Amino acid sequence: MRDSNQAELNRPIWAALTTKQAHLGQGAGLARRFHPDVAPFAALASETPAAYQALHRLLGPQEQVALLSTEPIDPVAGLQTTYLGVIHQMIALNREAGSTDDRDVIRLGHADADDMLDLVQKTKPGPFGRRTGEMGNYIGIRDQGHLIAMAGERMRLDGYVEISAVCVDSDHRGKGLAGRLMRLLRKEIEQRGDTPFLHVFSDNLSAIQLYERLGFQLRRTFRLNRIGHAAPD
């Protein structure tokens, strides 16, 4: 695992869209975004007026995307920015040493898309679209045919893979299902030679505590912003 050089993690969306997940995105030199049904994220080559205008051209009149920033975004002509909160980027630098339990764990794919969407709509783990499952490996657990727990890989960049969409149906919480799925994903990511990381809102204390118990530690914080076309005057 490449622990010494973490520069890609300072700009994870841009790094993913310009390397391993370029095929899932749109845009070119100054601004890029994921296809709308894959993920709502976008990134800029640099925070310049020209880059913001390039992003403006990538957005439809009613579309919005999410950007990470380290500082508040200054007003940009033609765009409206809404600050959504502080994001913790957490990383697991030490290899998973605990045991993993793959009982009843299944691989999720295209045939499971409706059930995956239904679960995330119930549990609200974060953005998830019909094609989000194409971003990486997704695993889950079913009970009597119903998908009750899920976790998967979202952004992929050189040396790092993001764990995301960790969610458990409310009727099945407290059974350790989220931890089981995360440990399995983490082990698989590390076996491929990559380092797992994740993003979580700073006020989601229960999730942060779980991630800390699983060996993830805070690396840095970002501001999450929603950007779309400004309303006409």
Summary of the structure (lengths in Angstrom):
residues: 233
radius of gyration: 17.8
end to end distance: 51.3
largest distance: 59.1
contacts: 727
relative contact order: 0.22
helix: 30%
strand: 35%
